Amino acid sequence: MNQMKLEFLAEEQEVVKKANQLIRARHEFTMYEQRIFAAMVAKLDRGTDTFPVQEIPIKRICDRSNSSDLYRRIDKITTRLVDQKIVIRTTDKEGKEEFKKVNVFGMCQYKEGEGTLKAQFTEAMRPFLLNLSERFTLYLITIFLRLRSKYSTQLYEILKMREDLRETEMSVEKFRRILGLEDKYRDFYGLKQRVIEQAREELKEKADIYFTYKVRREGRKPVGIIFFIHRNDQVVDELEDSLPVPEPSGGADDKPNLNPKKMFMQDLSQEELSDLSGKQLDEIYQEARNRAKRANQGRSSKMLLKQQTHAYMEKIWEHEEHEG
């Protein structure tokens, strides 16, 4: 199976490229507004220094709309788009936070009967969309447009940003802030069921990546969420048929930074992760590490010791599952 990411196989105009700062930014876009934003980004000639007026077929964005109310819906969306701001947070060397608020579109235009939406980004968006050479994220617009929930699309972007690391952790507070949920689902159970679980199910069905997760707690209070990012082979295989086959690469693979605990949790199902306590994880890890050390008596490298610790963790887990 080809392990190259789909975004490296597609034509440039089918790929969204955003600065990571933009992905972490807070906004209040609806699902349709997010779709328009992403589709306009994919259309950009990213080697230029200015933003032209661009157009996209409106049916690609609002494919579920009835023709009778399409104009009314687009009129409302375009009004909101030119008023929308994103909030970008940065921290300086002294640890002081800075808030930057940026208007995304300077102009949006729709004419009934033409079937296309025209828009132009503001100059303030240039550092986040043009001539990006580092700290950016790529994904296929085709996959993004499959998603029907605004929280699924936001979480998808965040996870694509960390895809190479295979996991990312956020505090519950930061998670709420990025997704604009400071005043919604104040009970964590509601946040989990209405946002996290729904996004997990939708990404598993429609996207090239999906996630499992573990809630980190202090006592009984949820304080953080660890997301484990997985390649969704079924969806990737479906989409690969329509993309060109890449030339084989002769480059050497990078040495992985192994973490036995994270590798172990990557292999668990969501149900197993939910049942696994932090204490149980620590006990399995410690026993596995001791077994690996005894088996090698100090002769193996650190990398091999970590690999063997991971293997022993899986054996211990399988034994406990059978015993249970």
N, C-alpha and C positions, 0 to 999 in steps of 0.2 A: 504493500500500500504506500502510495506517495505521501510523505510527511510534510511536504512544503505547504505553507499557508496559502489559502485560496487567493488572498489579496495580492500575492506575488505572481499569480498566474493570469489575472484578469487585465483587461484593457484599463488604462489610466482613468478614463471617464466613468468607470464603474467602481472606482475606489475612493472612499472618503479618507482624507488625510487631515488630522487636526493636531494642534499642539496639545500636549498633556494638560497644560494649564487650563485650556478651554474645556476639556473633558471633566476636570475637577470643579469647574465653575458652577455656581448656583444660578439657576434660571427657573422660569415659570412657564416654559413652553408646554402647550398641549401636545398630544400625540401627533396631530396633523402638522403643527408648527415645527416639531422636531423633524418630521419627515421632509418638509420643505427645506429646512436648514441643511440637513444632511445631503439632500439631492442637489442643492445649489453648490455645496462644497465639492461634491464629486465632479461637477461640470467645470470646475476651475482649471485654467491653465496655470499650474502652480509655479512655473518658472518666470512669470511676469511680475511686475512691481505694482500693478494697478488692478482694480476690480472693474471689469466691464459689466454692462447690463446683460444678465443671463436669462434664459427662459427654460422652463421644464413643462412637459405635458401634465396637465392638472389631473388627468385620470389616473396617472401613475401614483399620485399622492392620495387622492380621494376615491379610490376604486370602489368603495362601498356606497358612495353617495348616489341618490336618485338625481336624474337630470333636472327635475323640477325645482329642487332646492339647492342645486350646486352653486349658482351665482350668489345666493344669499349667504351660504356658508363661506365661500371664498372672500366675499366682501368683508365679513367679520374677521376672518383670519388675517387678511392683508392689513387691516387696521391695527390689529394686535401686534403683528410682526414689526411694523415700523416704530411701535412704542416700546417693544420689549428690550430689556437690558439684561446683560449677564453680569454677575458679580464675581470677580477674580480675586482670590485671597493669596497673598504672598507674605513671607516672613523674611526680614532682613537678618544680617549677621548678629545683631544684638537681640534677636528673638522677638522683635516688634512686628505686629501684623499690619499689613497694608491692604485696604480694600479699593479695588478699581472697578468702576461701573462703566460698561461699554454698551452703546447701542449697536445692534447687530446689522440691521438693514437701514439704509438711507432712503430706499424707494421700493415699493411693491406695486405692481400694476396687473390688472386682469380685465380683459374685454370679453363680454359675453359673446359666445359663438366661436371664438378663436381656439379655445381649448388649451391655452398655454398661460402660465403665470410668469411674469417678468419681475426680476428683483435685482438689486445691486447692494453689495456689502458696503458698510462704512469704512473709511480709511483706518479707523481705530482697530479694525479687525485684522489688518495686515500682518502684525507679528504672530498671529495665531493660525494663519491659513496659508501664507505665501512664503516661498523660499525657506522651508523648514529643513534643517539638516540634522537636528537632534531633538530628543525629547518630544516625539510625536507618535501618534497611533494611527494605524491603518485598519480599515475593514471594508467589506463589500457592501455597497448600497443595496444590492439585491437582498442580502440577508436582513439588513436593518429594516427594510420596508415590509418584511414578513411579520414583524412584531407588532402586536395590537395594543400593548400597554405602554404608557409613558414610562413606567417604572422599569419595565423590561428593557426598553431601549437605553435608558440611562445606566442601568446596571450592566448591560451588554458592553457599552463603551468603556466603563470602568474596568471590567474584567479583560477586555481586549488589550487595554493599556498595560495590564500586568500578566498577560498570557505567557510570556516567556519564563516568568518566575514561577508559574503554576499555582501561586497562591498570593493572597493579599489580605491584610487585616485592617479593619477600621473600627474606631470606637463607635458605639451606638449614636453618640451625639454627632459625630462627623457624618455618619451615614444619613441621619435625619437631615442635617444641614444641606448636604449636596443634593439630596432628592427633594428638598423643599418640604420636609415633613415635620418641621418643628412643632406644629400645632395640630397634627393629625395622628391618629392611632397612638395616643399617649401610652396606652397599655401595650407592653412589648408583645404580648400574644397576638394582638390585632395587627401590629406591624409585621410580625412574622408570617401570619396567615394571609393577609391582604396584599402584602408587597413582596416579601422574600420568597415565600412558597409559590405564589403565582408566577413570579419571574422565573423561578427555577424550573417549573413545569413547562413554561412557554419556550425557554431557551433549549431545553432538552428536546423539544419537539421540532423546533424551527431553525436553530442557529448552529454555526460551526463549532461553537464551544458551549459547554454547560458547566454548572457548578454544584458542588455539595458544600456544606458549611458546618461550622461548629460555633456555638455561642460561648463566649468567655464570660465568666461570672465572678463577681466579688461577693462571697456569701451567696445569697439568692438573687442578687441584683445583676441583670445582664449589662455588661459594660463594653463588650466588644464582639465583633463577628469576624471569624476567620473563614474566608472563601477559598475553596480548593477548585482550581480551574482545570477542566478536562476537555480534550479534543473530542468532538462529537462525530465519530467516524461515519455514522449512518447518513447524516446530513452532508458531510464533506463528500462522501462517495456520490451522492445524488448530484451535487453541483459540479464535481470535477469533470464530468462528461462534457459539459458545455464550455470548458476552459481549455486553452492550449497546454500541451505537455511541455514542461520546462527542460532546458538543457541540464544534464547531470552536473553536479558540482564536485570539484576535486578537492575542496577545502577540508581541513581536518576539523573534527568535532571539538567543541570546547569542553574542557573538563567540568563536569557538573559539581555544584556545591551541594553535597549530600547532607540531608538532615533525616535521620531514620524515623523520627516521630512524624514529620510531615509526609514522608514517603508512605508510611504506614496508613496515615489518615486519608491520603489520596486514594488508596485502594478500597476504602470502606464505602458502603452504600449510605445514603442519607439516613436510613433507619438505624443502621449500626452506629453512625456518628452521633445521632441524637441520644442513643442509649449509653454511649461510652462516657464515663465520668473522667474528670481530670486526674483524680487519684488512681483510677484503674489504668489510665494511659501511662502514668508515671511508673506504676508497678510493673507493667508489661515491659516498658522500655528498660528499666533497671535490671530486671531478670534477664532480658535478651542481651543486654550489654555485658553482663557478667558471664553469660554462656559464651559469647563471642571471644571475650578475653581469655577464658579458660581454654577454649579450643585452640587458640593461637599462641598462648603463653608469651605474648609480647613480640612475636616475630613478624606480624603483618603490618602493613602501612595503615595510616589513619583512614584512608578511603576504603580499603578492604574491610577494616574493622566496622565502619559505618554500614557497608553493604551487608555484612554478616549479621550485624545487629538488627537491621531491617528484616532479614530473612528469618531470624529467630523470633522477632515480634509476630510475624505472620504465623509461625508454627504454634507459638503460645496461644495466640488468638483462636486459631482453628481448634486447638485442644480444648480451650475454655468453652467454645461454642458447642462442641460435641458433648462436653460434660454437662453443659446447661440443658 
